[in-house]
Amino acid sequence: MSNDERQFLLTAVWMFMRHGQPTRARNLCEALVEEDPRDGVAAVALAELLLDVGDATRAIEVLRTADISSELSHAEAVLETRALQFLGRKDEAAARWRRYLEVRKGAARQWVS
């Protein structure tokens, strides 16, 4: 798949999400992730859509397989934290968020205990 085709499909995902058609958006995201499981943008979008339907386990799997760029690190941390909370793994969720804060702000400036 060319970069232009990928961009077109990601734009279609955004439009489907914006216009209340999450199933179509999810289908496209699943196709993009199947094509390239390391695609961070598609993985983040798919994880959000999976969380919306309550599939937190799969959302975590998708996020952990992908190569997430530094620009998407906040989204990844929020989504993974939400998924862990959804699964009732509160300690892991808190630890995941603390790791994100330590990377972003440094351990000395972390405000979550």
Beta strands, then each sheet from edge to edge (+ up, - down):
end
